[in-house]
Amino acid sequence: MAVTLENADLALLAAVREGLAERGDPAKAPGMQAYMRSAMPYRGVQTAGQKALAREVFKAHPLPDEPSWRDTTLALWRGAEYREERYLAIALTGYRPYAAYQTPAALPLYEELIVTGAWWDYVDEVAIRRVGPILRTHPRVVRPLMLAWSRDADLWRRRTAIICQVKAKRETDLDLLTACVEPNLGDRDFFIRKAIGWALRDYAWTDPEWVRRWVAAHDERLAGLSRREALKNVGQAPDTTKPPPVEGGGFVPA
């Protein structure tokens, strides 16, 4: 993605990095890094601290337009020395004042975060909370892209195509879900098999019988992990007092 990043807000970048350094807990950092199997170190700032910092910094440094939002996100992402910086970059993309930028024009940005992030804590947040909503508002543009990603050599593009409709409930495009899952049924990668089960399990909160029939029809090709995950919610009445569980990292600051 050829971007000069000339529109990046340097004050926001500095505030994020300084804030993480101030809030960091060196005693927690190694454990966080080990849990995520991350080559990039952590500052030791847990989710609550990240949220608080995001609210503070993003409010204090409003971005004037879409190029500034995009370039600041990419500058924070590409220049990250600690993993929390990338969490804050993803959070910036979802900051509510910039909701108008959630259009197909943002997809090259999100594709870079997915492909270069290449791990579930980054990818799942972007797939479900960024790509998924754009798919639902601009299906004619995004649907063909997800179909292409579902057959891509990059497993994180494929995982995105499979799980991007998690949380869509009755807005789920079942033909697209099936079309993205089926090319990956023979894949032996854990993250693909888990993604298939998760996507089906999430939709089972909406239509468990559809999921039961789909699993039965594909039983010979469906991995055991995918099958077990898919059927976890089948036969259970959904708890309407709380939303279905969402797997993955990240957050959206208020």
C-alpha positions as CSV (number, residue, x, y, z in Angstrom):
1,M,0.0,0.0,0.0
2,A,1.9,3.1,-1.2
3,V,1.2,5.8,1.4
4,T,3.6,8.6,2.3
5,L,2.0,9.1,5.7
6,E,2.5,12.8,5.3
7,N,-0.9,13.5,6.9
8,A,-0.1,11.6,10.1
9,D,-0.7,13.5,13.4
10,L,2.7,13.4,15.1
11,A,1.4,14.8,18.3
12,L,-1.1,11.9,18.6
13,L,1.6,9.4,17.8
14,A,3.8,10.8,20.5
15,A,1.0,10.9,23.1
16,V,0.2,7.3,22.5
17,R,3.8,6.1,22.9
18,E,4.4,8.3,25.9
19,G,1.1,7.2,27.5
20,L,1.9,3.6,27.0
21,A,5.4,4.1,28.5
22,E,3.9,5.8,31.6
23,R,1.2,3.1,32.1
24,G,3.4,0.2,31.4
25,D,4.1,-2.5,34.0
26,P,7.4,-4.2,33.2
27,A,6.5,-7.1,35.5
28,K,3.4,-7.9,33.4
29,A,4.9,-7.4,30.0
30,P,6.8,-10.8,29.6
31,G,3.7,-12.8,30.5
32,M,1.6,-10.9,28.0
33,Q,4.2,-11.4,25.4
34,A,4.4,-15.1,26.2
35,Y,0.6,-15.6,26.1
36,M,0.3,-14.0,22.7
37,R,3.5,-15.8,21.4
38,S,4.6,-12.4,20.2
39,A,7.9,-11.5,18.7
40,M,7.1,-7.9,19.4
41,P,7.4,-7.0,23.1
42,Y,4.7,-5.5,25.3
43,R,4.8,-2.4,27.5
44,G,2.6,-4.3,30.0
45,V,-0.5,-2.2,29.6
46,Q,-3.6,-4.3,29.9
47,T,-6.9,-3.7,28.2
48,A,-8.4,-1.3,30.7
49,G,-5.4,0.9,30.6
50,Q,-5.4,0.8,26.8
51,K,-9.0,1.9,26.7
52,A,-8.4,4.8,29.1
53,L,-5.4,6.0,27.1
54,A,-7.3,5.8,23.8
55,R,-10.2,7.9,25.2
56,E,-7.7,10.5,26.5
57,V,-5.4,10.7,23.5
58,F,-8.0,10.5,20.7
59,K,-10.2,13.2,22.4
60,A,-7.2,15.5,22.9
61,H,-6.0,15.0,19.3
62,P,-8.9,15.1,16.9
63,L,-8.0,14.3,13.3
64,P,-9.3,16.7,10.6
65,D,-10.1,14.3,7.8
66,E,-9.9,10.8,6.3
67,P,-6.3,11.1,5.0
68,S,-5.1,12.1,8.5
69,W,-7.0,9.2,10.1
70,R,-5.6,6.7,7.6
71,D,-2.0,8.0,7.7
72,T,-2.0,8.3,11.5
73,T,-3.2,4.7,11.9
74,L,-0.6,3.4,9.5
75,A,2.2,5.4,11.1
76,L,1.3,4.1,14.5
77,W,1.0,0.5,13.1
78,R,4.1,0.5,11.0
79,G,6.3,2.3,13.5
80,A,5.2,0.2,16.5
81,E,7.9,-1.1,18.8
82,Y,5.4,-2.5,21.3
83,R,2.3,-4.6,20.7
84,E,0.0,-2.2,22.5
85,E,0.8,0.5,19.9
86,R,-0.8,-1.7,17.3
87,Y,-3.8,-2.2,19.5
88,L,-4.2,1.5,19.8
89,A,-3.9,1.8,16.0
90,I,-6.8,-0.6,15.5
91,A,-8.8,1.3,18.2
92,L,-8.2,4.5,16.3
93,T,-9.8,3.0,13.2
94,G,-13.0,2.3,15.3
95,Y,-13.1,5.6,17.2
96,R,-16.7,6.8,16.8
97,P,-16.1,10.3,15.5
98,Y,-14.5,8.7,12.4
99,A,-17.4,6.3,11.7
100,A,-18.0,8.0,8.4
101,Y,-14.7,6.6,7.1
102,Q,-16.0,3.0,7.4
103,T,-16.5,2.6,3.7
104,P,-14.9,0.3,1.0
105,A,-12.1,3.0,0.7
106,A,-10.8,1.8,4.1
107,L,-10.4,-1.8,2.9
108,P,-6.8,-1.4,1.7
109,L,-5.9,-0.1,5.2
110,Y,-7.6,-3.0,6.9
111,E,-6.0,-5.5,4.5
112,E,-2.6,-4.2,5.5
113,L,-3.4,-4.7,9.2
114,I,-4.7,-8.2,8.5
115,V,-1.8,-9.4,6.4
116,T,1.0,-7.7,8.3
117,G,-0.5,-8.4,11.7
118,A,-0.9,-12.1,10.9
119,W,-2.2,-13.1,14.3
120,W,-5.6,-13.6,15.8
121,D,-5.6,-10.7,18.3
122,Y,-5.2,-8.2,15.4
123,V,-7.1,-10.0,12.7
124,D,-10.2,-11.0,14.5
125,E,-10.9,-7.4,15.7
126,V,-10.4,-6.0,12.2
127,A,-12.4,-8.8,10.5
128,I,-15.5,-8.6,12.7
129,R,-15.7,-5.0,13.8
130,R,-14.3,-3.3,10.7
131,V,-14.6,-5.5,7.5
132,G,-17.9,-7.1,8.6
133,P,-19.9,-3.8,9.0
134,I,-18.6,-2.5,5.7
135,L,-19.7,-5.8,4.1
136,R,-23.2,-5.3,5.4
137,T,-23.4,-1.6,4.2
138,H,-21.7,-2.1,0.9
139,P,-22.3,-5.8,-0.1
140,R,-21.9,-5.3,-3.8
141,V,-18.3,-4.1,-3.3
142,V,-17.1,-6.2,-0.4
143,R,-18.8,-9.5,-1.2
144,P,-16.7,-10.3,-4.2
145,L,-13.6,-9.4,-2.2
146,M,-14.5,-11.8,0.5
147,L,-15.1,-14.5,-2.0
148,A,-11.6,-13.9,-3.4
149,W,-10.1,-13.8,0.1
150,S,-11.7,-17.1,1.0
151,R,-9.5,-18.8,-1.6
152,D,-6.4,-16.7,-1.0
153,A,-3.0,-18.2,-0.2
154,D,-2.8,-16.0,2.9
155,L,-4.5,-17.8,5.8
156,W,-5.4,-14.5,7.5
157,R,-7.3,-13.2,4.5
158,R,-9.1,-16.5,4.5
159,R,-9.8,-16.4,8.2
160,T,-11.2,-12.9,7.7
161,A,-13.5,-14.0,4.9
162,I,-14.8,-16.8,7.1
163,I,-15.4,-14.8,10.4
164,C,-16.3,-11.4,9.0
165,Q,-20.0,-12.1,9.5
166,V,-19.7,-13.0,13.2
167,K,-22.2,-10.8,15.1
168,A,-24.2,-10.2,11.9
169,K,-27.1,-12.3,13.2
170,R,-30.1,-12.1,10.8
171,E,-28.1,-9.9,8.5
172,T,-25.8,-12.9,7.8
173,D,-25.5,-13.6,4.1
174,L,-25.7,-17.4,4.3
175,D,-24.7,-18.0,0.7
176,L,-21.6,-15.9,1.3
177,L,-20.9,-17.7,4.6
178,T,-21.1,-21.1,2.9
179,A,-19.1,-19.9,-0.1
180,C,-16.3,-18.8,2.2
181,V,-16.3,-21.8,4.4
182,E,-16.5,-24.6,1.8
183,P,-13.1,-24.0,0.0
184,N,-11.4,-24.2,3.4
185,L,-13.0,-27.4,4.7
186,G,-9.9,-29.4,3.9
187,D,-7.5,-27.0,5.5
188,R,-5.5,-28.4,8.4
189,D,-4.5,-25.1,9.9
190,F,-5.9,-24.6,13.4
191,F,-6.9,-21.0,12.8
192,I,-8.9,-21.9,9.8
193,R,-10.7,-24.9,11.4
194,K,-11.4,-22.8,14.5
195,A,-12.7,-19.9,12.3
196,I,-15.1,-22.3,10.5
197,G,-16.5,-23.6,13.8
198,W,-16.7,-20.1,15.3
199,A,-18.6,-18.6,12.3
200,L,-21.1,-21.5,12.4
201,R,-21.4,-21.4,16.2
202,D,-22.1,-17.7,16.2
203,Y,-24.9,-18.1,13.6
204,A,-26.4,-20.9,15.7
205,W,-27.5,-18.2,18.1
206,T,-29.8,-17.0,15.3
207,D,-30.8,-20.2,13.5
208,P,-29.6,-23.4,15.2
209,E,-31.5,-25.7,12.9
210,W,-29.8,-24.2,9.8
211,V,-26.4,-24.9,11.4
212,R,-27.4,-28.4,12.4
213,R,-28.5,-29.2,8.8
214,W,-25.3,-27.6,7.3
215,V,-23.0,-29.6,9.6
216,A,-24.9,-32.8,8.7
217,A,-24.6,-32.1,5.0
218,H,-20.9,-31.5,5.3
219,D,-20.1,-34.0,8.0
220,E,-17.6,-36.0,5.9
221,R,-15.5,-33.0,5.1
222,L,-15.8,-31.1,8.3
223,A,-12.9,-31.3,10.8
224,G,-13.7,-32.5,14.3
225,L,-12.7,-29.2,15.8
226,S,-14.9,-27.2,13.4
227,R,-17.8,-29.6,14.1
228,R,-17.5,-29.4,17.9
229,E,-17.3,-25.6,17.8
230,A,-20.2,-25.3,15.3
231,L,-22.6,-27.4,17.4
232,K,-21.9,-25.9,20.8
233,N,-24.9,-23.6,20.7
234,V,-27.2,-26.1,18.9
235,G,-30.0,-27.2,21.2
236,Q,-29.4,-24.3,23.6
237,A,-31.8,-21.4,24.0
238,P,-29.8,-18.2,23.6
239,D,-29.4,-16.0,26.6
240,T,-31.0,-12.8,25.5
241,T,-29.8,-10.9,28.6
242,K,-26.3,-10.7,27.1
243,P,-24.8,-10.7,23.6
244,P,-23.2,-13.8,22.2
245,P,-19.5,-14.2,23.1
246,V,-16.9,-12.7,20.8
247,E,-13.4,-14.2,20.5
248,G,-10.4,-12.1,19.8
249,G,-8.6,-9.0,21.1
250,G,-9.0,-5.3,20.8
251,F,-11.6,-2.8,21.8
252,V,-13.5,0.2,20.6
253,P,-13.0,3.3,22.8
254,A,-16.1,5.5,23.6
